[in-house]
Amino acid sequence: MERHIIEEARRCLQCKKPMCKEGCPVSTSIPEVIKLFLDGDIKKAGEVLFENNPLSVVCSLVCPHENQCEGRCVLGKKGNSVKISAIENYISDYYINSVNLEKEQNLNKRIAIIGAGPAGLTISFILALRGYKITIFEAHDKIGGVLRYGIPDFRLPKDILEKLKEKLIELGVKIRPNTLIGPVLTLDDLFRDGYEAIFIGTGVWNPNKLNIKGESLGHVHYAIDYLKNPDVYDLGKKVVVIGAGNVAMDVARTALRKGAKEVYIMYRKGMEDIPATKYDLDYAIIDGVKFELYKSPIEITDEGVKYVKTEKVKDENGKDKLVTMKNSEGIFYADSVIVAISQGPRANIVSNTTGLNTNQKGLLVVDNCGRTTREGVFASGDVVTGAKTVVEAVKHSKRVAEAIDMYIRGKNRC
């Protein structure tokens, strides 16, 4: 056992009103877990974590802990907060590699899960453990969704996803890879074949465009596509990433690891406005990513990115306003350009299904329980909320799993 994990666990004050728990989107019982761990019952500690969050082993690595549990730890007010993420990961990794999961019962009820990302995996675990016959339909060749194809290996080792797959198979879950629901198999086909409820957790895989001239040139790529398989890209020596969120930082850090000599983030505002978490930004800087700030792209050319400079000014109410500076056009030379300004949903299912409503962004419309506008069809995760964190997908999906269970049992509540 790594000594620093024990030392960190011993720092926990076992607060009567744990702010760390309040800061966690899924209300993880952190003091309880740490106490069980220190008392020598790591298996029970892992069980508490898993039952609350089936993706605890993932969230312990990819959550923005500084904005959640660790950011609320009382020790952080005057010093360093307890490294809850490290403790959670140690316990969760031990548990997922040692536990034998068993169903509570065997129910002869089929549920279809479309998409094996965070939302789909969460619901699959919860409902499979309750005894439902789960089939996962995954458009890619492996499970994980954004966990596999949108988060770099240096942040989330993919052997974790293979272990989760093993546990799903132990529970009798059937997985159909490379199966795109909509164009061939439809929701009507699934209902015809005896699925009593269908869950849609297909995520957001359509990159948002800049909508500027030059976006179709051969050296221009989209972040979500690049992260699926960086090894197939030849980016050259100098790369510029347009955007400054967490995905942009992942792309920039990955490009450096894949051989680029210089990688720059181009952002229209200042360093203090960057939307990426402080953790991701700090690591990008440590890795050698550089920043071109107050520059807004207006065109992409063979040579690089044409931009105009921006600046902050005060409006009539004294608030900051971003404006374009006159006669400030320039060009930033680069071998490749990667656009990282978020992404939206694909319409494979909606365009081949009646009764599913979407909002103006193409996201599925659901109620508080994840019920779509079509009977028996539920949804959660990024396909409902847009791109969010993994733990937020888990939070909403837990509630949706309850709603599906109630629906099949004939109880129209959640």
N, C-alpha and C positions, 0 to 999 in steps of 0.2 A: 504494500500500500504506500502510495506516495506521501511522504511526510508532510508536505505543505498542505495537502488536502485536510489532514487531521488538524494541523495548526489553524487553518482557516476556520474549520468547523468549531473549534474550541473558542474562537473569538465571538461567536454568536451569543448575544445577551439573553436569548430566550424571552424576548419582550412579551408582556401580557397582551399588548395591543400591537402586533407585529406590522409595522408599516411596509415591510418587504412584501408581505402577503397582499396588502392593499395595492401595492404597485404592480403586482403581477396580473395581467389580463385574465388569466384562468384561476386566479386566487390559490396558487400553490401553497400548501401548508408548510412553509419553509422551516420554521422552528421545530415543528413536529418531526419532519424528515431528518433534520440535523441531529436532534436528540436520539432518534432511533439509530442513526448511524454511529454516534458516539457510544451508545449503549451496546453496540455489537450486533445489532439486528439490521444489517444492510439489506437483507432480502425484503423485510417488511418496509423499510424506507423506500426501496425501489418499487414495491407494490403500490405504496401511497402515491408516488409520483406517476406511475403508469396509469393507474385507475383515474387519476385526475386529468392526465394528459398523455395519451398513447404515444405522442411524439416528443416526450420529454428529452429523450436522448438527442434529438435533433435541435429542439429549442434551446437546450443548454449551450449549444455552439453558435447558433445563428441569431438568437434574440438580441435586440438592443438593450442589454441589461442595464446599461448606465442610465437609461430613461425609464426603467421599470423597477424590478426588485432591488438591485444594487443601488440605484439612484435614490431609493427611499430608505435604505438602511440608516439607522440613527447614528451609527459609528462614522458614516460618511460626512456628517455635519462638521466634525472637527478633525477628521483624519481620513483613513481609508476604510471604505465599506467592506463587509465580508464578501469574499469572492464566491458568491452563491452559485454562479454559473459553473465554476470548476467543481464544486461539491456535487451539484446536481448531475453534471456529466459523468463523474466517477461512479456515482450510485446507479444512474440510469444505464450506463454501459455494462456494469456488472450484472444488473438485473436482466436486461434483454439478452445477454449471452448465457444466462444460467436458468431462466425460468422456463417451465413447460406450461404453456397456456392451454386451458381447457374450457370448452363451452359449458355454460350453465345448464343447458338442455338442448335437445334437438328439435327444432321447429321446422315443419315442412312448408316454409314460407320463403319465396324467392325475392331478393332485392337486387336491383341492378345499380351498380356504381359506375358512372361515366366519368373517367378521369382519375388517375392515381397520384394526384398531387397531395398537398397537406390536408385539404378538406376531405377528399375521397379516402385517403388512408385512415384518417381519424374516424370517420363514420364506419368504415369497413371493420376496424378493430372493435368498436363499441357494439355494433350489431352482430358481428360474427360471434363474439363472446356470449351474447344473449341467445344464440342458437339459430340465428337466421342463416339461410343459404345465400351466400354472397357471391356475385360474379362481378369482377372489375373489368371494364372495357377501357383499355389504354391505347391512345393513338400512337404513342412511341413504342420502341422495342423493349423498354425497361420502365419499371415503376419509379415514381418520385416526382414527376412533373417538374416544377420549378426547382425543387430540391436537387434534382439530378442535372437538369439542363439549364438552370439559371443561376446556380450558386457554384463558384469555383471549388475545385477539390481542396485547395489549401484552407478553405473555410469550412467545408463539410466533406469529409472523406466518404466516398460512395459505398464503401463496405458496410456502412451503417444501414444504408437502404437495402442492401442484400440481406442483412440480418432481419430487417423488418419484413421483407418478403418471405423469408423462411417462416417467421412466426405466423404470418397470414395463412400460409399453406398448411401449417400445423392445425389451424382452426378450420380447415376445409374450404378456404376461400379459393375460388377459381379465378384465374387471371388470363384474360385474352389480350395479348399485346398486339401492336400494329393493327388495331381495330378502330376505325373512325366511325363513330355513330352519326348518322344523318344522311349522307349520300347513298349508302347501301343499306345497312341495317338502320331502321328508324325506331322512334319511341313506340309507334304502333306495333312494330314487330315484337318488341320486348314485351309489351302488354299481352299480345297474342300468345306468346310463349310462356305465360304464367307468372311473370314478374308482377308482384303486387304493389310495388313502389319502385320509383326510379329516382336516383339522385344524380344531379348534374354538378360536377366540380371540375369543369374543363379549363379553368384558369383564363389568363389573358396572354395570347401569343401573337397578336398582330401588333407590330411595332408602330408607334405614332410617328408620323412624318413631320419634317420641318416645313414642308411645302415651299421649298425654295428651288431655284434653278440649279441643276447639276446633281440632284439627289439620286439620279439613276446611273451616274458614271461608275465605271468598273472598280474604282478604288474606294467606293463608299459602301459601308455595311451598317447593319442595325445591331444594337447591343444584344437583344434577346436571341438573335440568330447566331451571332459570334460566340456567345457563351455555350451554346449547344455543343459545339465541337471546335474549339479554337485551333486545333492542330491542322485543320484543312485550309486555314487562311494564311496567305503570304502578305503581311502588312508592310514589309519594308522596315527601314530603320527609324523613321520618325512618324509618330501616330498622334492624331488629335482626336479627343473624345468630346463630343458636344453634349453637354448636360453635366449635372453635378450632384445627382442623387446617389444612393447606395449602389445601384446597378452600374452607374458610370465609374465609380471607384473600383468595383469588381472587374470591370472591363479593362480599366487602365492598369491595374495590378497584374491581371492575367497577361496582357500584352507584353509587359516587361518580362514576365516569366517565360514567355514564348519567343523571346529573342529580339524584341524591339529595343533599340538603344535609347530612344527618347520618347516619352509619352506625356502629352499635355492634356489638361482639362480646360476647355474653353467655356466660360460662363459669363452671362450678361450682367451679373451683379458682383458683389464683393465677397471676400472670404467669410465674413460674418453672416452672410445670407445663404451659404451653401446648405442645401437640404439634407445632405448625407449626415449620418450620425457622427458625433465627434470621434467615436472609436474608429469608424471606417475612414474618416478623413485623416486622422492621425497616422493610421497604418499606410494609407496611400502616400502620405508625405515621407514616412520612413522608408517605404519601398522605392522612392525616387520619382514619384509622379510630380510634374510641375504644373503651374496654373497660369492661364491667360485670362485675366479677369476684366470685367467691364467691356466685354466684346460680344456683340450680337451678330451671328452669321446672317448674311444676306444672299450668298451664292457660293456654290462649290464649283471649283474649276479643276483642271488637270493638275494644277500646281498646288492646290490647297484650298483654304477657306477664305473667301472675301467677307469682311466684317465691317461694322461701324462701331465706333466707341460709344459707350454709354456713361452716364454719370447720375448721381443722386442729387436732387434738388428738393427744396422744401415747397410744398404747395401752399395755398392760401390758408390752410388749417394747421400749418406747421408740421405736416407729416411728410415723410420721405416719398419722393416720386422719381421713378427712373425715366430719364429722357435720353434721346439720341443726340449726340454732339454733331454740330454742323461741320461739313468738310473733314470728316474723320475716318473716311474709308481707308482700309488697308488690306493686306493679304497675309495670311499665316501659312507658310509653306509646310507641306506635310506629304508623306508618301501615301498615307491612308487616313480616311475619316470614318469614325464610328459614331453613329447617332444614338444617343442614350437619353431619350426624353419620354420614358414610360411606354406602355403598350395597352391595347384594348382587346376585347374578345373577338373570336371568330364566329361566323354565323352558320357553321356546318349543321348544327342541330335546329336552330331557329328557322332557317330557310327551308327546312324539310319537315317542319312540324306545325300543326295548327294548334292554337290555344295558348301559346307561350308569348307573353308580352315582354317587351324590353323597353328600357328608357332611351333617352336621346343619345346616350353613349354606347348603346348596344348591349348594356348589362341587363341580366335577367331581373325582372321585377318579382320580389317575394315579400311575404309578410314577416312579422317578427319571429315566426317559427320556421322560416325557410320554405314555406309553401308557395309554389309558383301559381300562375293563373290557370294552369291545367291540373285537373284532378289527378292525384297520385304522383305528381312530379314535384320534387324538392330540389333546392339548390343552396349553395353557400360558397364561401371562399372568394377568390378574386373575380370570378365570373359574375358575382353579385356586387361586390364592393369596389372593384377595381384593384389595382396592385396594392396590397397591404402586407403586413408582416405574417410570418408563419403562425405565430401564436394567436394572432387575431383570427386567422382561418380556423384554428383549433377551437377557439372560444365559441364562435358562431356555429361550428359544425357539431359541437356537443349538444347544443340546443336543438339543432335540426335532427340529430340522431334520435333524440327523445320524441320529437314530433312524428318521425317515421314510425317508430315503435307504437306510439299511440294510434296513429292512423290505421296501421295493420290490425291492431287489436280492437278497432272500431270505436275508439275514444277520440273524438274530434277536439283535442286540446293538446297543449304542450307546456 
